[in-house]
Amino acid sequence: MAVSVCFSARSSDKAAEAGVETLKDYRGKGYAMRVTSSWAQAIRRSGRIPLYSTSWDNYSSQSIAKRLRLHFYGTDISIY
């Protein structure tokens, strides 16, 4: 059973943006880091730039981008 996946949420010939989903019971165990690292390596091998964005308060997700040296280009803010 896959517990964490990283995929290209958006993709072009120059760059791709990571999308990451991890099952709730498996968060905080390093799975997102591992799948995102593999995804980023594949994107770099293809000659493209790995991009990453997340919500402004998702510090765990922001940490992944920073540790993997991904191009962290934005955060989203939801106002209710």
Backbone bond lengths (Angstrom), bond angles and torsions (degrees), N, CA, C in turn:
res aa  C-N    CA-C-N  psi(-1)  N-CA   C-N-CA  omega(-1)  CA-C   N-CA-C  phi
1 M - - - 1.444 - - 1.528 108.77 -
2 A 1.300 116.06 129.81 1.469 120.89 175.06 1.528 108.49 -75.58
3 V 1.326 116.37 129.45 1.459 120.46 179.22 1.524 111.81 -107.73
4 S 1.339 116.89 -15.64 1.460 121.88 178.97 1.518 108.69 -151.89
5 V 1.324 115.72 136.79 1.462 120.88 178.25 1.519 109.67 -135.15
6 C 1.317 115.42 148.28 1.453 122.25 172.13 1.514 106.42 -126.69
7 F 1.312 116.33 133.01 1.456 122.26 -175.46 1.521 109.03 -141.22
8 S 1.315 115.96 166.74 1.461 120.32 176.55 1.525 109.13 -86.29
9 A 1.323 115.21 104.85 1.462 120.79 179.20 1.527 110.72 -70.37
10 R 1.319 116.05 -33.41 1.464 123.51 174.61 1.514 106.40 -139.98
11 S 1.325 116.36 146.70 1.456 118.87 -175.75 1.525 110.44 -151.16
12 S 1.313 115.31 140.70 1.461 121.69 174.32 1.520 107.79 -140.80
13 D 1.319 116.46 -176.72 1.461 119.16 178.88 1.529 112.00 -75.04
14 K 1.346 117.88 -9.84 1.460 121.44 -179.03 1.521 113.95 -108.27
15 A 1.327 117.05 -27.87 1.460 120.11 -174.36 1.522 110.74 -156.62
16 A 1.331 115.03 165.83 1.464 121.92 173.75 1.520 107.95 -143.28
17 E 1.327 115.39 144.03 1.462 120.76 179.50 1.522 109.47 -105.10
18 A 1.321 115.78 132.45 1.461 121.66 -179.33 1.520 111.41 -73.96
19 G 1.319 114.24 140.62 1.455 123.19 166.95 1.516 105.76 -122.62
20 V 1.318 117.81 130.79 1.467 121.34 -176.30 1.521 109.19 -129.17
21 E 1.306 115.49 133.56 1.466 121.77 175.27 1.524 108.19 -132.93
22 T 1.320 116.11 130.70 1.463 121.94 177.05 1.527 108.07 -132.29
23 L 1.328 115.88 133.76 1.453 119.80 177.93 1.520 110.31 -59.25
24 K 1.314 116.61 141.60 1.465 122.56 -173.55 1.531 112.97 -51.90
25 D 1.321 117.85 -45.59 1.461 120.59 -176.96 1.529 113.56 -68.87
26 Y 1.316 117.93 -9.26 1.462 121.95 -176.41 1.526 112.75 -112.44
27 R 1.312 117.40 3.45 1.464 120.86 179.27 1.518 110.85 -71.48
28 G 1.329 115.40 149.86 1.459 120.90 178.24 1.522 114.06 80.15
29 K 1.313 117.39 11.66 1.464 121.33 -178.05 1.528 112.53 -113.29
30 G 1.335 117.55 6.72 1.458 121.00 175.93 1.519 115.47 92.28
31 Y 1.319 117.77 -1.14 1.467 119.68 -178.91 1.526 112.63 -65.04
32 A 1.317 117.00 -42.82 1.471 120.05 -179.69 1.523 110.73 -62.19
33 M 1.318 116.72 -39.24 1.458 120.80 178.60 1.530 110.28 -61.95
34 R 1.312 116.54 -44.78 1.463 120.58 -177.20 1.526 112.25 -66.57
35 V 1.327 117.32 -45.23 1.469 117.79 -178.10 1.520 110.94 -71.40
36 T 1.328 117.41 -34.43 1.458 120.51 178.66 1.523 110.54 -69.49
37 S 1.315 117.67 -37.17 1.456 121.46 176.40 1.530 110.68 -61.17
38 S 1.312 117.03 -46.07 1.474 120.84 178.40 1.517 111.08 -62.49
39 W 1.327 116.38 -42.49 1.471 121.11 178.53 1.534 109.67 -60.99
40 A 1.341 116.93 -47.14 1.468 120.94 -177.57 1.529 111.24 -62.42
41 Q 1.323 116.94 -39.47 1.465 120.14 177.64 1.527 110.86 -61.45
42 A 1.317 116.75 -43.13 1.466 120.52 179.40 1.525 111.25 -64.68
43 I 1.324 116.62 -39.63 1.471 120.38 179.11 1.525 109.63 -65.35
44 R 1.324 117.07 -44.45 1.472 120.33 179.17 1.521 111.53 -63.53
45 R 1.324 117.38 -40.85 1.470 120.49 178.03 1.526 111.54 -61.59
46 S 1.324 116.75 -28.65 1.459 120.07 179.51 1.533 111.70 -82.20
47 G 1.345 116.88 0.13 1.459 121.42 178.51 1.513 114.01 83.08
48 R 1.329 116.61 14.75 1.469 120.49 -179.43 1.525 111.04 -107.80
49 I 1.302 115.88 167.84 1.461 123.48 -179.41 1.527 108.88 -95.27
50 P 1.350 117.85 125.96 1.465 119.69 175.85 1.536 110.29 -82.08
51 L 1.307 116.26 119.15 1.458 122.36 -179.51 1.519 110.47 -104.53
52 Y 1.319 116.22 154.91 1.455 120.97 -177.96 1.523 108.92 -147.77
53 S 1.304 116.22 136.11 1.464 120.90 173.34 1.523 107.56 -143.11
54 T 1.306 116.01 158.29 1.460 120.85 179.83 1.516 109.01 -159.77
55 S 1.307 116.16 179.43 1.464 119.13 178.24 1.528 109.92 -74.78
56 W 1.295 116.64 154.24 1.458 122.51 -172.99 1.524 112.67 -63.35
57 D 1.332 117.46 -22.98 1.461 119.74 -177.16 1.536 113.62 -107.55
58 N 1.318 117.61 9.70 1.461 120.77 179.06 1.536 108.70 -93.78
59 Y 1.318 115.14 79.90 1.461 121.04 -173.86 1.528 112.43 -66.96
60 S 1.315 117.37 -32.16 1.467 120.28 177.10 1.515 110.36 -63.10
61 S 1.316 116.21 -44.19 1.461 121.25 179.40 1.527 110.81 -66.42
62 Q 1.309 117.09 -41.61 1.460 120.49 178.06 1.524 111.03 -62.55
63 S 1.327 116.50 -35.10 1.458 121.46 178.46 1.525 111.23 -63.29
64 I 1.319 117.00 -38.24 1.467 120.90 177.78 1.522 109.82 -60.69
65 A 1.313 116.63 -48.38 1.465 120.69 -179.88 1.522 111.24 -59.12
66 K 1.302 116.26 -43.75 1.467 120.68 -178.68 1.530 111.19 -66.60
67 R 1.318 117.44 -47.26 1.471 121.29 -177.36 1.525 112.50 -65.13
68 L 1.331 116.75 -32.71 1.461 120.48 -179.42 1.526 112.74 -91.62
69 R 1.336 116.23 1.11 1.463 122.24 -179.42 1.528 111.99 55.40
70 L 1.332 114.75 44.52 1.459 120.42 176.25 1.522 108.49 -84.29
71 H 1.292 116.73 158.61 1.465 121.18 177.51 1.527 107.50 -78.39
72 F 1.331 114.51 95.00 1.458 122.13 -179.94 1.518 107.09 -82.88
73 Y 1.317 116.12 107.08 1.448 118.61 -169.39 1.511 115.12 -112.38
74 G 1.302 118.49 0.54 1.461 116.20 178.42 1.511 113.13 177.35
75 T 1.308 113.59 162.00 1.455 121.83 173.90 1.509 107.43 -131.54
76 D 1.309 115.56 158.18 1.466 118.42 175.81 1.514 109.24 -112.38
77 I 1.303 114.50 151.90 1.464 122.06 179.77 1.511 107.09 -127.17
78 S 1.327 116.10 128.54 1.460 121.07 176.74 1.516 108.19 -106.95
79 I 1.321 115.44 129.31 1.459 120.96 178.77 1.526 107.31 -117.00
80 Y 1.302 115.01 125.35 1.469 120.31 -178.30 1.491 110.74 -109.40
